[in-house]
Amino acid sequence: MLEFDVRCRVGTFALDAAFATGGGVTALFGRSGAGKSTVLNLIAGLARPQSGRITVEKRTLYDSAAGIELPPHARRIGYVFQEGRLLPHLTVRHNLLYGNFFNRNKNHVVGFAQAMELLGIGHLLERRPGALSGGEKQRVAIGRALLANPEVLLLDEPLASLDAPRKAEILYYVERLRDEVRIPIVYVSHSLDEVVRLASSMVLLSEGRVLGTGDVREMMSRVELRPYLGRHEGGAVIEARVAGQDLESGLARLEFGGGALEIPDVEALPGEQVRIRVRARDVSIALARPAGLSIRNVLAGTVVELAGDEGSSLDVRLDLHGTPLLARITRKSASELGLRPGLPVFALIKAVSIDRRSVGYA
Amino acid sequence: MWSLSPAETTALLLSLKVAFWSVAASLPFAVALAWVLSRLAFPGKSLLDAVVHLPLVLPPVVVGYFLLLALGRRGPVGAFLEEYLGITFIFRWTGAALACAVMGLPLLVRAVRQSLDAVDRNLEAAAATLGASPPWVFASVTLPLILPGILTGMLLSFARSLGEFGATITFVSNIPGETQTLPLAIYAFTQVPGGDAQALRLCILSVLLSLAALMASEVLVRRATARAAGRDA
C-alpha cells in the first residue's frame, strides 16, 4: 500500500498529485513531461518535495507536517531505472547482491535462486554489465531491486530503451513477477499497450496533476479521459509478425496468436513485429462465417464480455485464441444476435479500415 | 659499467622512497580536495581552486622558500610541530617528500577531479536506493569509478616527485643519503670537476625510471578503465 500526496515545484514544472495504490501492478500513465518519473523520484527520495506526505505499508517516508524525511538509502524502495543503471565495475552477481548487503536481515521478497529462475539470469552471473544486451540489463536491474528486499517496486519505463523483441521479452518477465511475487509494483509508462497488458489499476497523470485513478478497464472506458487515452481511440492492439508481403495486391499478411490478418501499407519486412491498432468501431461481429464478402479478415473467437451501460452502442470484448479484440456495435445488434459470454462468433475487420497510422513499428 | 655505485644506489632508493611517500601522503588530501571542488558549491571556491593550482605556476623555489619559512625550526608551524609532536621536516627526507607532495598536488587533484566530474551521478542515486548510505556509495561506487583518474594522478604526481628539484633543494638542501634525490645528485655531479660521466649515468637512470613508471601506469590505467566501463579487464 503506497499513499502519495505531494506538492513539488522544479523550475517551471509544478506537481500536485495525490493517489493511493494497492497490491498488484499500478500503472502511472501519461504523456512525456506529465511528471511520471518525478513521482517515482519523490517516492524514492531522489527528489525533494515542498510539502506533502508519502507512506509505504504504513511506514512514513516523508511528511512535511511531522518533519520526517527519510534519506533514499533508508526507504527500501526497489527502483528499476529506464536505463538500468547497473554498476559497471561490478559483475552481475555483485550487482544483484549489492542491495542485499545493506538489507540482509530484512524479510526476503525473493530468494537468490528464485530471482535467478524468475528472471532467467542465472547464466549471466559472472559477466559484467558491459557484456549484456539491453534486455538482459533490465532483467538484472529488476533482480537487483528485488534482492534488496524492498516494500514496493518502481519500474520507470523499463522498456523505453529496448527494441520490440526485447520489449516483449521484458514484458513476459514483468508479468511473471506480477503473478509470482507478492510485491506492489508501480509501473510508469506512456504506452497504453503495456499498461493494458500489465496493470490492474492505473493513475492517469497530465501536467503534474492526477486526472483519474482506478481500474484500468474502467479508466479506459471513462468518456472524459478519452482525450488523454485517445491516441488509441478505444480499441485493442494486436501484436503480429509479418509473414509475407504480396507486392501485386499491396497487402501484407500478418500472423498472430488469433490467426492471420491482411493489411495494406505495412512497411515492414517478413519476420518483423508490428502492432496493429484495431479500433473497436471498425470491428463487426457475425454468428457464422459469411460467404461472398469483400471483408478480407474474418477471425474466429468467442465473446468474453459485453461492456458499456449507457447509449445506443456497447463494447464487446472478444477472445481470439488468447488475443483480445474489442468490437463496438449497437446495443440493438447485440441483442438481436443474442451475444453473451462464451458464444463462438466471427470478428470481421475491413483491411482498408486499418490505415498507415494504425500500424506501429518497433 | 652497468652496476650502480653505492652512492648511486642510495640516491635512487631515496628518490623512490621520497616519491612514494609524497604520493601516498598527498592522496587522501587530493581526493578530498577534488571531491570538494567537484561536488560542492560555496563562496571562495575559485580561490581554493587557484591556491591548489599555485604550485603548478609558481617557480618551485618560491614554494620551497615558503615551506622553509613555515616549517623551518623557527617557522610558526615548524616550531609547533617540533615542540609538541616531535616532527621535523627541515633537512630530512620527510621534508623532501613534503615538498614533492605540495608540488605534485595540483596534478593529482586535477586528474581526480576530472574523473569525479565524469562520474554518472545516476549510478550513485541507484546505489542509494539499494540501501547504501553516502559513505558506502562513495566507497563502493564513486571510488571504483574514479580509480583510473586516481591512478593517472598518482603517476603524474610520482613522476613530478622524481623530477622535483627547486622546492626540495630550497627547503631541505642537498644532503647525500638524506635529501639528495636523483636530480639533486645529478646537479651535485655537474658542479664538481670530472663528474660529467657520473651525471650522465644518473640522467640515463632517470630516463629509464620514468619510462618504467609510465609504462606500468599505462597498464594499470587501461585495466582500471576497462573495469570502470563494465568490461572484463
Chai-1 contact restraints between the chains, C-beta under 6 A:
chainA,res_idxA,chainB,res_idxB,connection_type,confidence,min_distance_angstrom,max_distance_angstrom,comment,restraint_id
A,A44,B,T129,contact,1.0,0.0,6.0,A-B,restraint_1
A,L46,B,A125,contact,1.0,0.0,6.0,A-B,restraint_2
A,P72,B,A128,contact,1.0,0.0,6.0,A-B,restraint_3
A,P72,B,T129,contact,1.0,0.0,6.0,A-B,restraint_4
A,H73,B,A128,contact,1.0,0.0,6.0,A-B,restraint_5
A,H73,B,G131,contact,1.0,0.0,6.0,A-B,restraint_6
A,H73,B,A132,contact,1.0,0.0,6.0,A-B,restraint_7
A,H73,B,S133,contact,1.0,0.0,6.0,A-B,restraint_8
A,I77,B,T129,contact,1.0,0.0,6.0,A-B,restraint_9
A,Y79,B,T129,contact,1.0,0.0,6.0,A-B,restraint_10
A,R85,B,N122,contact,1.0,0.0,6.0,A-B,restraint_11
A,R85,B,L123,contact,1.0,0.0,6.0,A-B,restraint_12
A,R85,B,A126,contact,1.0,0.0,6.0,A-B,restraint_13
A,P88,B,A229,contact,1.0,0.0,6.0,A-B,restraint_14
A,P88,B,G230,contact,1.0,0.0,6.0,A-B,restraint_15
A,H89,B,P144,contact,1.0,0.0,6.0,A-B,restraint_16
A,H89,B,R227,contact,1.0,0.0,6.0,A-B,restraint_17
A,H89,B,A228,contact,1.0,0.0,6.0,A-B,restraint_18
A,Y98,B,L130,contact,1.0,0.0,6.0,A-B,restraint_19
A,G99,B,L130,contact,1.0,0.0,6.0,A-B,restraint_20
A,G99,B,G131,contact,1.0,0.0,6.0,A-B,restraint_21
A,F102,B,G131,contact,1.0,0.0,6.0,A-B,restraint_22
A,F102,B,A132,contact,1.0,0.0,6.0,A-B,restraint_23
A,N103,B,G131,contact,1.0,0.0,6.0,A-B,restraint_24
A,R128,B,G230,contact,1.0,0.0,6.0,A-B,restraint_25
A,R128,B,D232,contact,1.0,0.0,6.0,A-B,restraint_26
A,P129,B,G230,contact,1.0,0.0,6.0,A-B,restraint_27
A,G130,B,A229,contact,1.0,0.0,6.0,A-B,restraint_28
A,G130,B,G230,contact,1.0,0.0,6.0,A-B,restraint_29
A,G130,B,R231,contact,1.0,0.0,6.0,A-B,restraint_30
A,A148,B,L130,contact,1.0,0.0,6.0,A-B,restraint_31
A,A148,B,G131,contact,1.0,0.0,6.0,A-B,restraint_32
